[in-house]
Structure formats: structure tokens, C-alpha cells
């Protein structure tokens, strides 16, 4: 059974009412995404609020965390309220398809459902969290295109085998891939995840970095240490 909470150095994430728990992949996204020092950030499908609170720790930005699921939204509210950044992070109960904002966002971040080709869970909550049921790629990208500020950036976590397809769809929404982090568990293993960064301007060269979570000795790699040392308790 998963723990009811995940303790970080500066905040705690309650997760007993959310279908999807804290994962290493999501933590890497929260630590790696190109966050503005100030300005505005939108977290789409915020869930527990993990990404929103990691970005609140990293920046002085105003952060809106949008979540559709009712149970996850209550957990999101609680996690924000018990954090030291509750004055800068707002939980919003809404479907991103219908979400309207007076402001555009300097960064939009999302850890979307991506298990569309795998066997679905019998529970509707897990289906919404783990599959392209209520938020598919086209809906997400249309929302990003609509809400992103000029010169803003969009960062997303996807399976490695969806990289080319997602990038192609992003281009149809005038979003250009500018940076990618390819993730594998060890140097001798295949890539399993990718963190992509998109912009609304023409990109001359795509910057590529590679992260092996652990090294040949099965210890966390130096790159992983640099990314997560401000968050993980025992790094």
C-alpha cells in the first residue's frame, strides 16, 4: 500500500485521495522545467499539487493549479494550504477545456495521462489519471496554445515512445520543441521517459540532455543529485 503522504525537505504531499501518487518521473519534471524567477505558471491536471509546490519552492511566481477530479482537488487544496507558499499558489477546480484566465502564463507544465494503449483500471478515478480519457494530447495542446504568453514555455512529461508523435502534434498547434531531457533508469537501459520544452517561436537547434536516474553502481547519478537535492530528504 502506498504511503498516505510523501515528505520533501520543505513541504509534504498528502496523496491518500489521489489516484496517482508521487513518482520519480514527476519529481524530475518539477525540478527540471524551465521556471521563470517571477511571472505566472499554470499547472494543468495538478493532482496532489506536487509540480505546483516544487515550482513555488524554486521561484517567486504566481501559480495556478487546475484540477478536474473532485477528490484530487480537495487534496490539492489541503497540500497548498499546509505549505509555506499558499499566498502564491491557487487551486482551481475546473476542466482545462473550459478554463478561462485573464492572464497568459510564462510557463505551463503538465504531467498528463499517457497510458492510453494499456489495460485500463476498473476505477474511473484511475482511468482519468492514467489514460487519455478526459485529457488527450490535442485538447492539452490546444489549451496550452490558448493560454501561453508570448515567449512563454510549455514543459511536459511523456513516455519516450510518444516523443515523435507528441512533437508532431505540438507543431500543429504552433509549438516548437526547443529542449528535451531523455530519461533512463541506468546508463545501460533504454530511454523510458522524456521531458519536452516547447516555445511559440521558431527554434534553430533542439537542446538534448540525458539523465540516468542511477549510475552503474545503482546509486543516484550526479545529475539526479543536482536536480533533486533541494527536494529529496536524503540527498
DOBA-735142 format. One record per residue (C-alpha): residue number from 1; residue in three letters; y, z, x. Coordinates in nm, 2 decimals, padded with zeros to 4 digits. Example, Ala and Ser with C-alpha at 12.3 -4.5 7.8 and 13.67 -1.06 7.14 Angstrom:
! residues 2
<selum><k>1</k><r>Ala</r><c2>-00.45</c2><c3>00.78</c3><c1>01.23</c1></selum>
<selum><k>2</k><r>Ser</r><c2>-00.11</c2><c3>00.71</c3><c1>01.37</c1></selum>
***
This chain:
! residues 235
<selum><k>1</k><r>Unk</r><c2>00.00</c2><c3>00.00</c3><c1>00.00</c1></selum>
<selum><k>2</k><r>Unk</r><c2>00.35</c2><c3>-00.09</c3><c1>00.13</c1></selum>
<selum><k>3</k><r>Unk</r><c2>00.59</c2><c3>00.19</c3><c1>00.21</c1></selum>
<selum><k>4</k><r>Unk</r><c2>00.85</c2><c3>00.26</c3><c1>-00.06</c1></selum>
<selum><k>5</k><r>Unk</r><c2>01.12</c2><c3>00.22</c3><c1>00.20</c1></selum>
<selum><k>6</k><r>Unk</r><c2>01.20</c2><c3>00.07</c3><c1>00.54</c1></selum>
<selum><k>7</k><r>Unk</r><c2>01.42</c2><c3>00.27</c3><c1>00.78</c1></selum>
<selum><k>8</k><r>Unk</r><c2>01.66</c2><c3>00.10</c3><c1>01.00</c1></selum>
<selum><k>9</k><r>Unk</r><c2>01.90</c2><c3>00.26</c3><c1>01.26</c1></selum>
<selum><k>10</k><r>Unk</r><c2>02.20</c2><c3>00.26</c3><c1>01.03</c1></selum>
<selum><k>11</k><r>Unk</r><c2>02.06</c2><c3>00.21</c3><c1>00.68</c1></selum>
<selum><k>12</k><r>Unk</r><c2>01.75</c2><c3>00.24</c3><c1>00.46</c1></selum>
<selum><k>13</k><r>Unk</r><c2>01.60</c2><c3>-00.02</c3><c1>00.24</c1></selum>
<selum><k>14</k><r>Unk</r><c2>01.42</c2><c3>00.11</c3><c1>-00.07</c1></selum>
<selum><k>15</k><r>Unk</r><c2>01.16</c2><c3>-00.15</c3><c1>-00.17</c1></selum>
<selum><k>16</k><r>Unk</r><c2>00.93</c2><c3>00.00</c3><c1>-00.43</c1></selum>
<selum><k>17</k><r>Unk</r><c2>01.07</c2><c3>-00.20</c3><c1>-00.72</c1></selum>
<selum><k>18</k><r>Unk</r><c2>01.09</c2><c3>-00.54</c3><c1>-00.54</c1></selum>
<selum><k>19</k><r>Unk</r><c2>00.81</c2><c3>-00.79</c3><c1>-00.54</c1></selum>
<selum><k>20</k><r>Unk</r><c2>00.89</c2><c3>-00.90</c3><c1>-00.18</c1></selum>
<selum><k>21</k><r>Unk</r><c2>00.91</c2><c3>-00.63</c3><c1>00.09</c1></selum>
<selum><k>22</k><r>Unk</r><c2>01.10</c2><c3>-00.62</c3><c1>00.42</c1></selum>
<selum><k>23</k><r>Unk</r><c2>00.95</c2><c3>-00.88</c3><c1>00.66</c1></selum>
<selum><k>24</k><r>Unk</r><c2>00.99</c2><c3>-00.95</c3><c1>01.03</c1></selum>
<selum><k>25</k><r>Unk</r><c2>01.10</c2><c3>-01.31</c3><c1>00.94</c1></selum>
<selum><k>26</k><r>Unk</r><c2>01.38</c2><c3>-01.19</c3><c1>00.71</c1></selum>
<selum><k>27</k><r>Unk</r><c2>01.50</c2><c3>-00.94</c3><c1>00.97</c1></selum>
<selum><k>28</k><r>Unk</r><c2>01.52</c2><c3>-01.22</c3><c1>01.23</c1></selum>
<selum><k>29</k><r>Unk</r><c2>01.73</c2><c3>-01.42</c3><c1>00.98</c1></selum>
<selum><k>30</k><r>Unk</r><c2>01.96</c2><c3>-01.13</c3><c1>00.92</c1></selum>
<selum><k>31</k><r>Unk</r><c2>02.01</c2><c3>-01.08</c3><c1>01.29</c1></selum>
<selum><k>32</k><r>Unk</r><c2>02.04</c2><c3>-01.45</c3><c1>01.39</c1></selum>
<selum><k>33</k><r>Unk</r><c2>02.25</c2><c3>-01.61</c3><c1>01.12</c1></selum>
<selum><k>34</k><r>Unk</r><c2>02.60</c2><c3>-01.71</c3><c1>01.25</c1></selum>
<selum><k>35</k><r>Unk</r><c2>02.80</c2><c3>-01.45</c3><c1>01.07</c1></selum>
<selum><k>36</k><r>Unk</r><c2>03.18</c2><c3>-01.46</c3><c1>01.07</c1></selum>
<selum><k>37</k><r>Unk</r><c2>03.36</c2><c3>-01.15</c3><c1>01.20</c1></selum>
<selum><k>38</k><r>Unk</r><c2>03.56</c2><c3>-01.13</c3><c1>00.88</c1></selum>
<selum><k>39</k><r>Unk</r><c2>03.59</c2><c3>-01.35</c3><c1>00.57</c1></selum>
<selum><k>40</k><r>Unk</r><c2>03.33</c2><c3>-01.39</c3><c1>00.29</c1></selum>
<selum><k>41</k><r>Unk</r><c2>02.95</c2><c3>-01.40</c3><c1>00.28</c1></selum>
<selum><k>42</k><r>Unk</r><c2>02.71</c2><c3>-01.49</c3><c1>-00.01</c1></selum>
<selum><k>43</k><r>Unk</r><c2>02.35</c2><c3>-01.37</c3><c1>-00.01</c1></selum>
<selum><k>44</k><r>Unk</r><c2>02.15</c2><c3>-01.58</c3><c1>-00.26</c1></selum>
<selum><k>45</k><r>Unk</r><c2>01.84</c2><c3>-01.41</c3><c1>-00.40</c1></selum>
<selum><k>46</k><r>Unk</r><c2>01.93</c2><c3>-01.09</c3><c1>-00.23</c1></selum>
<selum><k>47</k><r>Unk</r><c2>01.62</c2><c3>-00.89</c3><c1>-00.34</c1></selum>
<selum><k>48</k><r>Unk</r><c2>01.64</c2><c3>-00.55</c3><c1>-00.17</c1></selum>
<selum><k>49</k><r>Unk</r><c2>01.97</c2><c3>-00.64</c3><c1>-00.01</c1></selum>
<selum><k>50</k><r>Unk</r><c2>01.82</c2><c3>-00.65</c3><c1>00.34</c1></selum>
<selum><k>51</k><r>Unk</r><c2>02.02</c2><c3>-00.95</c3><c1>00.45</c1></selum>
<selum><k>52</k><r>Unk</r><c2>02.35</c2><c3>-00.83</c3><c1>00.29</c1></selum>
<selum><k>53</k><r>Unk</r><c2>02.33</c2><c3>-00.49</c3><c1>00.47</c1></selum>
<selum><k>54</k><r>Unk</r><c2>02.23</c2><c3>-00.64</c3><c1>00.80</c1></selum>
<selum><k>55</k><r>Unk</r><c2>02.53</c2><c3>-00.87</c3><c1>00.78</c1></selum>
<selum><k>56</k><r>Unk</r><c2>02.75</c2><c3>-00.58</c3><c1>00.67</c1></selum>
<selum><k>57</k><r>Unk</r><c2>02.65</c2><c3>-00.39</c3><c1>00.99</c1></selum>
<selum><k>58</k><r>Unk</r><c2>02.72</c2><c3>-00.70</c3><c1>01.20</c1></selum>
<selum><k>59</k><r>Unk</r><c2>03.06</c2><c3>-00.79</c3><c1>01.05</c1></selum>
<selum><k>60</k><r>Unk</r><c2>03.37</c2><c3>-00.68</c3><c1>00.86</c1></selum>
<selum><k>61</k><r>Unk</r><c2>03.32</c2><c3>-00.95</c3><c1>00.60</c1></selum>
<selum><k>62</k><r>Unk</r><c2>03.32</c2><c3>-00.91</c3><c1>00.22</c1></selum>
<selum><k>63</k><r>Unk</r><c2>02.97</c2><c3>-00.97</c3><c1>00.10</c1></selum>
<selum><k>64</k><r>Unk</r><c2>02.84</c2><c3>-01.08</c3><c1>-00.25</c1></selum>
<selum><k>65</k><r>Unk</r><c2>02.47</c2><c3>-01.03</c3><c1>-00.31</c1></selum>
<selum><k>66</k><r>Unk</r><c2>02.34</c2><c3>-01.23</c3><c1>-00.61</c1></selum>
<selum><k>67</k><r>Unk</r><c2>02.00</c2><c3>-01.14</c3><c1>-00.76</c1></selum>
<selum><k>68</k><r>Unk</r><c2>01.84</c2><c3>-01.26</c3><c1>-01.08</c1></selum>
<selum><k>69</k><r>Unk</r><c2>01.54</c2><c3>-01.03</c3><c1>-01.12</c1></selum>
<selum><k>70</k><r>Unk</r><c2>01.63</c2><c3>-00.71</c3><c1>-01.32</c1></selum>
<selum><k>71</k><r>Unk</r><c2>01.41</c2><c3>-00.47</c3><c1>-01.12</c1></selum>
<selum><k>72</k><r>Unk</r><c2>01.52</c2><c3>-00.61</c3><c1>-00.79</c1></selum>
<selum><k>73</k><r>Unk</r><c2>01.88</c2><c3>-00.59</c3><c1>-00.89</c1></selum>
<selum><k>74</k><r>Unk</r><c2>01.86</c2><c3>-00.22</c3><c1>-00.97</c1></selum>
<selum><k>75</k><r>Unk</r><c2>01.70</c2><c3>-00.17</c3><c1>-00.62</c1></selum>
<selum><k>76</k><r>Unk</r><c2>01.97</c2><c3>-00.38</c3><c1>-00.47</c1></selum>
<selum><k>77</k><r>Unk</r><c2>02.24</c2><c3>-00.17</c3><c1>-00.63</c1></selum>
<selum><k>78</k><r>Unk</r><c2>02.08</c2><c3>00.15</c3><c1>-00.51</c1></selum>
<selum><k>79</k><r>Unk</r><c2>02.04</c2><c3>00.03</c3><c1>-00.15</c1></selum>
<selum><k>80</k><r>Unk</r><c2>02.40</c2><c3>-00.08</c3><c1>-00.14</c1></selum>
<selum><k>81</k><r>Unk</r><c2>02.53</c2><c3>00.25</c3><c1>-00.29</c1></selum>
<selum><k>82</k><r>Unk</r><c2>02.35</c2><c3>00.46</c3><c1>-00.03</c1></selum>
<selum><k>83</k><r>Unk</r><c2>02.48</c2><c3>00.25</c3><c1>00.26</c1></selum>
<selum><k>84</k><r>Unk</r><c2>02.80</c2><c3>00.31</c3><c1>00.46</c1></selum>
<selum><k>85</k><r>Unk</r><c2>02.92</c2><c3>-00.04</c3><c1>00.36</c1></selum>
<selum><k>86</k><r>Unk</r><c2>02.93</c2><c3>-00.01</c3><c1>-00.02</c1></selum>
<selum><k>87</k><r>Unk</r><c2>03.30</c2><c3>-00.08</c3><c1>-00.03</c1></selum>
<selum><k>88</k><r>Unk</r><c2>03.23</c2><c3>-00.43</c3><c1>00.12</c1></selum>
<selum><k>89</k><r>Unk</r><c2>02.91</c2><c3>-00.53</c3><c1>-00.04</c1></selum>
<selum><k>90</k><r>Unk</r><c2>02.88</c2><c3>-00.61</c3><c1>-00.41</c1></selum>
<selum><k>91</k><r>Unk</r><c2>02.56</c2><c3>-00.65</c3><c1>-00.61</c1></selum>
<selum><k>92</k><r>Unk</r><c2>02.58</c2><c3>-00.93</c3><c1>-00.87</c1></selum>
<selum><k>93</k><r>Unk</r><c2>02.32</c2><c3>-00.97</c3><c1>-01.15</c1></selum>
<selum><k>94</k><r>Unk</r><c2>02.32</c2><c3>-01.35</c3><c1>-01.20</c1></selum>
<selum><k>95</k><r>Unk</r><c2>02.13</c2><c3>-01.68</c3><c1>-01.18</c1></selum>
<selum><k>96</k><r>Unk</r><c2>02.28</c2><c3>-01.87</c3><c1>-00.89</c1></selum>
<selum><k>97</k><r>Unk</r><c2>02.27</c2><c3>-02.19</c3><c1>-01.10</c1></selum>
<selum><k>98</k><r>Unk</r><c2>02.53</c2><c3>-02.04</c3><c1>-01.33</c1></selum>
<selum><k>99</k><r>Unk</r><c2>02.72</c2><c3>-01.82</c3><c1>-01.08</c1></selum>
<selum><k>100</k><r>Unk</r><c2>03.09</c2><c3>-01.89</c3><c1>-01.06</c1></selum>
<selum><k>101</k><r>Unk</r><c2>03.32</c2><c3>-01.74</c3><c1>-00.80</c1></selum>
<selum><k>102</k><r>Unk</r><c2>03.69</c2><c3>-01.76</c3><c1>-00.75</c1></selum>
<selum><k>103</k><r>Unk</r><c2>03.63</c2><c3>-01.77</c3><c1>-00.37</c1></selum>
<selum><k>104</k><r>Unk</r><c2>03.44</c2><c3>-02.00</c3><c1>-00.14</c1></selum>
<selum><k>105</k><r>Unk</r><c2>03.21</c2><c3>-01.85</c3><c1>00.12</c1></selum>
<selum><k>106</k><r>Unk</r><c2>03.23</c2><c3>-01.87</c3><c1>00.50</c1></selum>
<selum><k>107</k><r>Unk</r><c2>02.86</c2><c3>-01.80</c3><c1>00.53</c1></selum>
<selum><k>108</k><r>Unk</r><c2>02.59</c2><c3>-01.85</c3><c1>00.27</c1></selum>
<selum><k>109</k><r>Unk</r><c2>02.25</c2><c3>-01.70</c3><c1>00.36</c1></selum>
<selum><k>110</k><r>Unk</r><c2>01.92</c2><c3>-01.72</c3><c1>00.18</c1></selum>
<selum><k>111</k><r>Unk</r><c2>01.55</c2><c3>-01.63</c3><c1>00.23</c1></selum>
<selum><k>112</k><r>Unk</r><c2>01.42</c2><c3>-01.85</c3><c1>-00.06</c1></selum>
<selum><k>113</k><r>Unk</r><c2>01.08</c2><c3>-01.86</c3><c1>-00.23</c1></selum>
<selum><k>114</k><r>Unk</r><c2>00.87</c2><c3>-02.11</c3><c1>-00.04</c1></selum>
<selum><k>115</k><r>Unk</r><c2>00.50</c2><c3>-02.07</c3><c1>-00.13</c1></selum>
<selum><k>116</k><r>Unk</r><c2>00.51</c2><c3>-02.35</c3><c1>-00.39</c1></selum>
<selum><k>117</k><r>Unk</r><c2>00.18</c2><c3>-02.50</c3><c1>-00.28</c1></selum>
<selum><k>118</k><r>Unk</r><c2>-00.02</c2><c3>-02.18</c3><c1>-00.25</c1></selum>
<selum><k>119</k><r>Unk</r><c2>-00.21</c2><c3>-01.98</c3><c1>-00.52</c1></selum>
<selum><k>120</k><r>Unk</r><c2>00.04</c2><c3>-01.80</c3><c1>-00.74</c1></selum>
<selum><k>121</k><r>Unk</r><c2>00.03</c2><c3>-01.43</c3><c1>-00.82</c1></selum>
<selum><k>122</k><r>Unk</r><c2>-00.06</c2><c3>-01.33</c3><c1>-01.17</c1></selum>
<selum><k>123</k><r>Unk</r><c2>00.26</c2><c3>-01.13</c3><c1>-01.20</c1></selum>
<selum><k>124</k><r>Unk</r><c2>00.58</c2><c3>-01.31</c3><c1>-01.30</c1></selum>
<selum><k>125</k><r>Unk</r><c2>00.79</c2><c3>-01.10</c3><c1>-01.06</c1></selum>
<selum><k>126</k><r>Unk</r><c2>00.59</c2><c3>-01.20</c3><c1>-00.75</c1></selum>
<selum><k>127</k><r>Unk</r><c2>00.59</c2><c3>-01.56</c3><c1>-00.87</c1></selum>
<selum><k>128</k><r>Unk</r><c2>00.97</c2><c3>-01.56</c3><c1>-00.89</c1></selum>
<selum><k>129</k><r>Unk</r><c2>00.99</c2><c3>-01.40</c3><c1>-00.55</c1></selum>
<selum><k>130</k><r>Unk</r><c2>00.73</c2><c3>-01.61</c3><c1>-00.37</c1></selum>
<selum><k>131</k><r>Unk</r><c2>00.74</c2><c3>-01.95</c3><c1>-00.53</c1></selum>
<selum><k>132</k><r>Unk</r><c2>00.98</c2><c3>-02.23</c3><c1>-00.62</c1></selum>
<selum><k>133</k><r>Unk</r><c2>00.97</c2><c3>-02.12</c3><c1>-00.98</c1></selum>
<selum><k>134</k><r>Unk</r><c2>01.33</c2><c3>-02.01</c3><c1>-01.06</c1></selum>
<selum><k>135</k><r>Unk</r><c2>01.50</c2><c3>-02.15</c3><c1>-00.74</c1></selum>
<selum><k>136</k><r>Unk</r><c2>01.38</c2><c3>-02.47</c3><c1>-00.59</c1></selum>
<selum><k>137</k><r>Unk</r><c2>01.53</c2><c3>-02.64</c3><c1>-00.29</c1></selum>
<selum><k>138</k><r>Unk</r><c2>01.76</c2><c3>-02.88</c3><c1>-00.49</c1></selum>
<selum><k>139</k><r>Unk</r><c2>01.90</c2><c3>-02.60</c3><c1>-00.70</c1></selum>
<selum><k>140</k><r>Unk</r><c2>01.96</c2><c3>-02.39</c3><c1>-00.39</c1></selum>
<selum><k>141</k><r>Unk</r><c2>02.13</c2><c3>-02.68</c3><c1>-00.20</c1></selum>
<selum><k>142</k><r>Unk</r><c2>02.35</c2><c3>-02.78</c3><c1>-00.50</c1></selum>
<selum><k>143</k><r>Unk</r><c2>02.46</c2><c3>-02.42</c3><c1>-00.53</c1></selum>
<selum><k>144</k><r>Unk</r><c2>02.54</c2><c3>-02.40</c3><c1>-00.16</c1></selum>
<selum><k>145</k><r>Unk</r><c2>02.74</c2><c3>-02.73</c3><c1>-00.17</c1></selum>
<selum><k>146</k><r>Unk</r><c2>02.94</c2><c3>-02.59</c3><c1>-00.46</c1></selum>
<selum><k>147</k><r>Unk</r><c2>03.02</c2><c3>-02.25</c3><c1>-00.32</c1></selum>
<selum><k>148</k><r>Unk</r><c2>03.05</c2><c3>-02.31</c3><c1>00.06</c1></selum>
<selum><k>149</k><r>Unk</r><c2>03.40</c2><c3>-02.30</c3><c1>00.21</c1></selum>
<selum><k>150</k><r>Unk</r><c2>03.53</c2><c3>-02.59</c3><c1>00.42</c1></selum>
<selum><k>151</k><r>Unk</r><c2>03.39</c2><c3>-02.54</c3><c1>00.78</c1></selum>
<selum><k>152</k><r>Unk</r><c2>03.16</c2><c3>-02.28</c3><c1>00.63</c1></selum>
<selum><k>153</k><r>Unk</r><c2>02.79</c2><c3>-02.24</c3><c1>00.73</c1></selum>
<selum><k>154</k><r>Unk</r><c2>02.46</c2><c3>-02.21</c3><c1>00.54</c1></selum>
<selum><k>155</k><r>Unk</r><c2>02.16</c2><c3>-02.03</c3><c1>00.70</c1></selum>
<selum><k>156</k><r>Unk</r><c2>01.81</c2><c3>-02.04</c3><c1>00.55</c1></selum>
<selum><k>157</k><r>Unk</r><c2>01.46</c2><c3>-01.93</c3><c1>00.65</c1></selum>
<selum><k>158</k><r>Unk</r><c2>01.18</c2><c3>-02.18</c3><c1>00.57</c1></selum>
<selum><k>159</k><r>Unk</r><c2>00.82</c2><c3>-02.24</c3><c1>00.68</c1></selum>
<selum><k>160</k><r>Unk</r><c2>00.81</c2><c3>-02.47</c3><c1>00.98</c1></selum>
<selum><k>161</k><r>Unk</r><c2>00.62</c2><c3>-02.73</c3><c1>00.79</c1></selum>
<selum><k>162</k><r>Unk</r><c2>00.90</c2><c3>-02.77</c3><c1>00.54</c1></selum>
<selum><k>163</k><r>Unk</r><c2>01.17</c2><c3>-02.83</c3><c1>00.81</c1></selum>
<selum><k>164</k><r>Unk</r><c2>01.19</c2><c3>-03.21</c3><c1>00.79</c1></selum>
<selum><k>165</k><r>Unk</r><c2>01.18</c2><c3>-03.22</c3><c1>00.41</c1></selum>
<selum><k>166</k><r>Unk</r><c2>01.44</c2><c3>-02.95</c3><c1>00.36</c1></selum>
<selum><k>167</k><r>Unk</r><c2>01.67</c2><c3>-03.11</c3><c1>00.62</c1></selum>
<selum><k>168</k><r>Unk</r><c2>01.64</c2><c3>-03.44</c3><c1>00.44</c1></selum>
<selum><k>169</k><r>Unk</r><c2>01.73</c2><c3>-03.28</c3><c1>00.11</c1></selum>
<selum><k>170</k><r>Unk</r><c2>02.02</c2><c3>-03.10</c3><c1>00.26</c1></selum>
<selum><k>171</k><r>Unk</r><c2>02.17</c2><c3>-03.43</c3><c1>00.38</c1></selum>
<selum><k>172</k><r>Unk</r><c2>02.17</c2><c3>-03.55</c3><c1>00.02</c1></selum>
<selum><k>173</k><r>Unk</r><c2>02.40</c2><c3>-03.25</c3><c1>-00.05</c1></selum>
<selum><k>174</k><r>Unk</r><c2>02.63</c2><c3>-03.33</c3><c1>00.24</c1></selum>
<selum><k>175</k><r>Unk</r><c2>02.49</c2><c3>-03.05</c3><c1>00.45</c1></selum>
<selum><k>176</k><r>Unk</r><c2>02.42</c2><c3>-03.14</c3><c1>00.82</c1></selum>
<selum><k>177</k><r>Unk</r><c2>02.18</c2><c3>-02.95</c3><c1>01.04</c1></selum>
<selum><k>178</k><r>Unk</r><c2>02.36</c2><c3>-02.81</c3><c1>01.34</c1></selum>
<selum><k>179</k><r>Unk</r><c2>02.13</c2><c3>-02.54</c3><c1>01.47</c1></selum>
<selum><k>180</k><r>Unk</r><c2>01.77</c2><c3>-02.43</c3><c1>01.44</c1></selum>
<selum><k>181</k><r>Unk</r><c2>01.56</c2><c3>-02.14</c3><c1>01.56</c1></selum>
<selum><k>182</k><r>Unk</r><c2>01.19</c2><c3>-02.22</c3><c1>01.57</c1></selum>
<selum><k>183</k><r>Unk</r><c2>00.97</c2><c3>-01.91</c3><c1>01.54</c1></selum>
<selum><k>184</k><r>Unk</r><c2>00.61</c2><c3>-01.84</c3><c1>01.65</c1></selum>
<selum><k>185</k><r>Unk</r><c2>00.42</c2><c3>-01.51</c3><c1>01.69</c1></selum>
<selum><k>186</k><r>Unk</r><c2>00.34</c2><c3>-01.57</c3><c1>02.06</c1></selum>
<selum><k>187</k><r>Unk</r><c2>00.41</c2><c3>-01.84</c3><c1>02.32</c1></selum>
<selum><k>188</k><r>Unk</r><c2>00.06</c2><c3>-01.99</c3><c1>02.28</c1></selum>
<selum><k>189</k><r>Unk</r><c2>00.07</c2><c3>-02.01</c3><c1>01.90</c1></selum>
<selum><k>190</k><r>Unk</r><c2>00.21</c2><c3>-02.28</c3><c1>01.68</c1></selum>
<selum><k>191</k><r>Unk</r><c2>00.55</c2><c3>-02.25</c3><c1>01.51</c1></selum>
<selum><k>192</k><r>Unk</r><c2>00.53</c2><c3>-02.09</c3><c1>01.17</c1></selum>
<selum><k>193</k><r>Unk</r><c2>00.90</c2><c3>-02.04</c3><c1>01.05</c1></selum>
<selum><k>194</k><r>Unk</r><c2>01.23</c2><c3>-02.20</c3><c1>01.12</c1></selum>
<selum><k>195</k><r>Unk</r><c2>01.58</c2><c3>-02.06</c3><c1>01.06</c1></selum>
<selum><k>196</k><r>Unk</r><c2>01.82</c2><c3>-02.35</c3><c1>01.00</c1></selum>
<selum><k>197</k><r>Unk</r><c2>02.20</c2><c3>-02.36</c3><c1>01.01</c1></selum>
<selum><k>198</k><r>Unk</r><c2>02.39</c2><c3>-02.63</c3><c1>00.82</c1></selum>
<selum><k>199</k><r>Unk</r><c2>02.75</c2><c3>-02.73</c3><c1>00.81</c1></selum>
<selum><k>200</k><r>Unk</r><c2>02.95</c2><c3>-02.97</c3><c1>00.59</c1></selum>
<selum><k>201</k><r>Unk</r><c2>03.08</c2><c3>-03.17</c3><c1>00.89</c1></selum>
<selum><k>202</k><r>Unk</r><c2>02.92</c2><c3>-03.44</c3><c1>01.10</c1></selum>
<selum><k>203</k><r>Unk</r><c2>02.71</c2><c3>-03.29</c3><c1>01.38</c1></selum>
<selum><k>204</k><r>Unk</r><c2>02.68</c2><c3>-03.47</c3><c1>01.71</c1></selum>
<selum><k>205</k><r>Unk</r><c2>02.39</c2><c3>-03.26</c3><c1>01.86</c1></selum>
<selum><k>206</k><r>Unk</r><c2>02.15</c2><c3>-03.02</c3><c1>01.70</c1></selum>
<selum><k>207</k><r>Unk</r><c2>02.11</c2><c3>-02.69</c3><c1>01.90</c1></selum>
<selum><k>208</k><r>Unk</r><c2>01.75</c2><c3>-02.57</c3><c1>01.92</c1></selum>
<selum><k>209</k><r>Unk</r><c2>01.62</c2><c3>-02.23</c3><c1>02.03</c1></selum>
<selum><k>210</k><r>Unk</r><c2>01.27</c2><c3>-02.09</c3><c1>02.03</c1></selum>
<selum><k>211</k><r>Unk</r><c2>01.17</c2><c3>-01.74</c3><c1>01.95</c1></selum>
<selum><k>212</k><r>Unk</r><c2>00.83</c2><c3>-01.60</c3><c1>02.03</c1></selum>
<selum><k>213</k><r>Unk</r><c2>00.81</c2><c3>-01.26</c3><c1>01.85</c1></selum>
<selum><k>214</k><r>Unk</r><c2>00.57</c2><c3>-01.12</c3><c1>02.11</c1></selum>
<selum><k>215</k><r>Unk</r><c2>00.50</c2><c3>-01.22</c3><c1>02.47</c1></selum>
<selum><k>216</k><r>Unk</r><c2>00.17</c2><c3>-01.29</c3><c1>02.65</c1></selum>
<selum><k>217</k><r>Unk</r><c2>00.12</c2><c3>-00.91</c3><c1>02.68</c1></selum>
<selum><k>218</k><r>Unk</r><c2>00.15</c2><c3>-00.86</c3><c1>02.30</c1></selum>
<selum><k>219</k><r>Unk</r><c2>00.48</c2><c3>-00.68</c3><c1>02.34</c1></selum>
<selum><k>220</k><r>Unk</r><c2>00.80</c2><c3>-00.77</c3><c1>02.17</c1></selum>
<selum><k>221</k><r>Unk</r><c2>00.97</c2><c3>-01.05</c3><c1>02.36</c1></selum>
<selum><k>222</k><r>Unk</r><c2>01.31</c2><c3>-01.01</c3><c1>02.53</c1></selum>
<selum><k>223</k><r>Unk</r><c2>01.47</c2><c3>-01.25</c3><c1>02.28</c1></selum>
<selum><k>224</k><r>Unk</r><c2>01.33</c2><c3>-01.04</c3><c1>01.99</c1></selum>
<selum><k>225</k><r>Unk</r><c2>01.46</c2><c3>-00.73</c3><c1>02.15</c1></selum>
<selum><k>226</k><r>Unk</r><c2>01.81</c2><c3>-00.87</c3><c1>02.19</c1></selum>
<selum><k>227</k><r>Unk</r><c2>01.81</c2><c3>-00.98</c3><c1>01.82</c1></selum>
<selum><k>228</k><r>Unk</r><c2>01.68</c2><c3>-00.67</c3><c1>01.66</c1></selum>
<selum><k>229</k><r>Unk</r><c2>01.76</c2><c3>-00.38</c3><c1>01.89</c1></selum>
<selum><k>230</k><r>Unk</r><c2>02.07</c2><c3>-00.28</c3><c1>01.68</c1></selum>
<selum><k>231</k><r>Unk</r><c2>01.85</c2><c3>-00.26</c3><c1>01.37</c1></selum>
<selum><k>232</k><r>Unk</r><c2>01.49</c2><c3>-00.15</c3><c1>01.45</c1></selum>
<selum><k>233</k><r>Unk</r><c2>01.44</c2><c3>00.22</c3><c1>01.51</c1></selum>
<selum><k>234</k><r>Unk</r><c2>01.21</c2><c3>00.19</c3><c1>01.81</c1></selum>
<selum><k>235</k><r>Unk</r><c2>01.36</c2><c3>-00.10</c3><c1>02.00</c1></selum>
***
